[in-house]
Amino acid sequence: MIIYTPQETARAICVRFHTDQPVTATPYQLKGVIIRNFPNHTIVPFINGEYRGQLRYPRIQVKVLRNQLCIFGLGQGYDVVKAFHPELESFQVEDQIYKVTGVDSPESELHLDHQSEQFLRYKFITPWVALNRRSIAAYKALLPGERVAYLNRLLVQNLLFIARELGYNVGYTLSARVKLQSLSPRIVEEQGSGSFKGYFTSNMVLPDYLGLGNGITKGLGTIVQVEQ
């Protein structure tokens, strides 16, 4: 059983596995490979749903970014991911075998309770699934200006949720402003939810490869900081 402690290990890590061929598997398939091949590793409860009732925001996120397997860990997941990645030398998905030829593992500090002096710009490198089945109908009835304000509020809620879930007290007025490719959501068929591509700015300092919105466990809503 995992024990929650406020303001968890204040680090994040994203391990990008370089393989001898592009990874075409889904995050769901890759999680299955890890669970089957490393059944006793401490990473398994973080990705098989065992901790879902205790940790509402996933501390470990398995993603496929630019045809590379990436495993992101923050808070309680940081040490687990750091300890796991040297053990993965190859993996097989169905009939395809991938050999790991190298890794990058950028790390960052978590400063969710520190207000940035200037707005920082972030890019969604995978679609942000902001709208669920219940909210998408209400969103579609809004005027364009109302849609922007609505999504700004949703994004602030996403960020505050993560900060509070990790035990951070956000003692400043958090702001976020979206700049999306389109205000018309792309429907994520299997979920019936609405997703968006584009950028946003915020005065919260966020780690690269953090996931926002819905579908985080599928690698959706992944962000990186970019130059203004």
C-alpha positions in Angstrom: 0.0 0.0 0.0 1.3 3.4 -0.9 1.5 6.1 1.7 0.7 9.7 0.6 2.9 12.4 2.0 2.2 16.1 1.2 4.6 17.8 -1.2 6.1 14.6 -2.6 9.7 14.2 -3.9 10.1 17.4 -5.7 11.5 16.0 -8.9 10.3 14.8 -12.3 12.0 12.6 -14.8 11.2 11.5 -18.4 13.1 8.6 -19.7 13.1 8.4 -23.5 14.2 5.0 -24.8 16.0 5.0 -28.2 15.3 1.8 -30.0 16.6 0.1 -33.2 13.3 0.9 -34.9 10.4 3.3 -34.5 7.9 2.2 -31.8 4.5 1.8 -33.3 2.8 0.2 -30.3 0.3 2.1 -28.1 1.0 3.2 -24.5 -1.7 0.6 -23.5 0.3 -2.2 -25.2 3.6 -1.0 -23.7 2.2 -0.9 -20.2 1.1 -4.5 -20.7 4.6 -5.5 -21.7 6.1 -3.9 -18.6 3.5 -5.5 -16.3 4.0 -9.0 -17.8 7.8 -8.8 -18.0 8.5 -7.1 -14.6 5.6 -8.4 -12.4 7.5 -7.8 -9.1 8.9 -4.4 -9.9 7.6 -1.4 -8.0 6.6 0.3 -11.2 3.7 -2.1 -11.8 1.2 -0.8 -9.2 1.6 2.7 -10.7 0.6 1.6 -14.2 -1.9 -1.3 -13.6 -4.5 0.7 -11.8 -3.8 -0.6 -8.3 -3.2 2.9 -6.9 -6.0 4.6 -8.8 -8.1 4.9 -5.6 -5.3 6.5 -3.7 -3.6 8.6 -6.3 -6.0 10.4 -8.6 -3.2 11.9 -10.7 -0.9 9.2 -12.2 2.6 9.5 -10.9 4.0 7.4 -13.7 2.9 7.9 -17.3 3.8 5.7 -20.2 3.8 7.6 -23.5 4.9 7.2 -27.2 6.4 10.5 -28.3 7.9 10.7 -31.8 7.9 6.9 -32.1 9.8 6.5 -28.9 8.8 4.9 -25.7 8.9 7.5 -22.9 8.2 6.9 -19.2 7.5 10.0 -17.2 7.6 10.0 -13.4 7.0 12.7 -10.8 6.6 12.8 -7.1 6.4 9.3 -5.8 7.0 8.0 -9.3 10.4 9.7 -9.7 12.6 7.2 -7.9 10.6 4.3 -9.3 11.1 5.3 -13.0 14.8 6.2 -12.3 15.4 2.7 -10.9 13.4 0.9 -13.6 14.9 2.2 -16.8 18.3 0.4 -16.7 16.4 -2.9 -16.5 14.7 -2.4 -19.9 17.1 -3.7 -22.5 14.6 -4.9 -25.1 10.9 -5.4 -25.3 8.5 -7.3 -27.6 5.0 -6.1 -28.7 3.2 -8.9 -30.5 5.7 -10.1 -33.1 7.9 -7.0 -33.0 11.0 -6.9 -31.0 12.6 -3.6 -30.0 16.2 -3.4 -28.8 17.0 -0.4 -26.6 20.1 1.3 -28.0 20.3 4.2 -25.6 18.3 6.5 -23.3 17.8 10.2 -22.5 16.5 11.0 -19.0 16.1 14.7 -18.5 15.1 15.7 -15.0 13.5 18.8 -13.5 12.6 20.2 -10.2 8.9 20.7 -9.2 8.1 24.3 -8.3 4.3 24.3 -8.6 4.0 26.6 -5.6 6.4 29.2 -7.1 4.9 31.9 -9.2 6.9 32.7 -12.3 7.7 36.4 -12.8 6.7 36.2 -16.4 4.2 34.0 -18.3 5.9 30.8 -19.6 4.8 29.3 -22.9 4.0 25.6 -23.2 3.1 23.5 -26.2 0.8 20.4 -26.3 2.9 17.9 -28.1 0.0 15.4 -27.9 -3.6 16.6 -28.0 -5.1 18.1 -24.8 -8.4 16.2 -24.1 -10.1 19.1 -22.3 -13.8 18.1 -22.8 -15.5 15.0 -21.6 -18.8 13.6 -22.8 -20.8 15.8 -20.4 -19.1 19.1 -21.1 -18.7 18.9 -24.9 -22.3 19.7 -25.7 -22.3 22.8 -23.4 -19.0 23.9 -25.0 -20.3 23.7 -28.5 -23.2 26.1 -27.6 -20.8 28.8 -26.6 -19.6 31.8 -28.7 -15.9 31.9 -29.7 -15.0 34.4 -27.0 -16.8 32.4 -24.4 -15.1 29.2 -25.6 -11.6 30.7 -24.9 -12.7 31.8 -21.4 -14.1 28.4 -20.7 -11.0 26.6 -21.8 -8.8 29.0 -19.8 -10.8 28.1 -16.7 -10.6 24.4 -17.4 -6.8 24.6 -17.8 -6.5 26.5 -14.5 -8.5 23.7 -12.9 -6.3 21.1 -14.5 -3.2 22.8 -13.1 -4.6 23.4 -9.6 -5.7 19.7 -9.4 -2.2 18.5 -10.1 -0.6 20.9 -7.6 -3.0 20.0 -4.8 -2.8 16.3 -5.5 1.0 16.5 -5.1 0.6 18.4 -1.8 1.5 21.9 -3.0 -0.2 25.0 -1.7 -0.6 27.5 -4.6 -0.6 30.7 -2.7 -0.8 33.0 -5.7 -3.4 33.8 -8.4 -2.8 31.1 -11.0 -3.4 32.2 -14.6 -3.5 30.3 -17.9 -4.3 31.4 -21.4 -4.8 29.1 -24.3 -3.8 29.7 -27.9 -5.1 26.8 -29.9 -5.0 25.8 -33.5 -8.8 25.7 -33.6 -11.6 26.2 -31.1 -13.5 23.4 -32.7 -12.7 20.2 -30.7 -11.5 17.1 -32.4 -13.5 14.2 -31.1 -11.6 11.4 -29.5 -13.7 8.6 -30.9 -13.2 5.9 -28.2 -13.9 8.4 -25.4 -16.4 10.7 -27.1 -14.3 13.6 -25.7 -13.0 16.8 -27.3 -9.3 17.5 -27.8 -7.3 20.5 -28.9 -3.8 21.2 -30.3 -1.8 24.3 -29.7 -0.1 26.3 -26.9 -0.8 28.0 -23.6 0.9 30.4 -21.3 0.9 30.3 -17.5 2.6 31.7 -14.5 3.0 28.2 -13.0 6.4 26.6 -13.5 5.7 23.1 -15.0 8.0 20.2 -15.8 8.4 19.1 -19.4 6.4 16.0 -20.4 3.7 16.5 -17.7 0.3 15.3 -18.8 -2.8 17.5 -18.5 -6.6 16.9 -19.0 -8.2 13.5 -19.7 -6.4 10.5 -21.2 -3.1 11.1 -19.4 -2.5 7.4 -19.0 -2.7 7.1 -22.9 0.0 9.8 -23.3 -2.5 12.6 -24.1 -2.1 16.2 -23.0 1.7 16.1 -22.8 3.4 19.4 -22.7 6.9 20.9 -23.1 8.1 24.5 -22.4 9.0 26.5 -25.5 10.5 29.9 -26.2 8.1 32.9 -26.3 
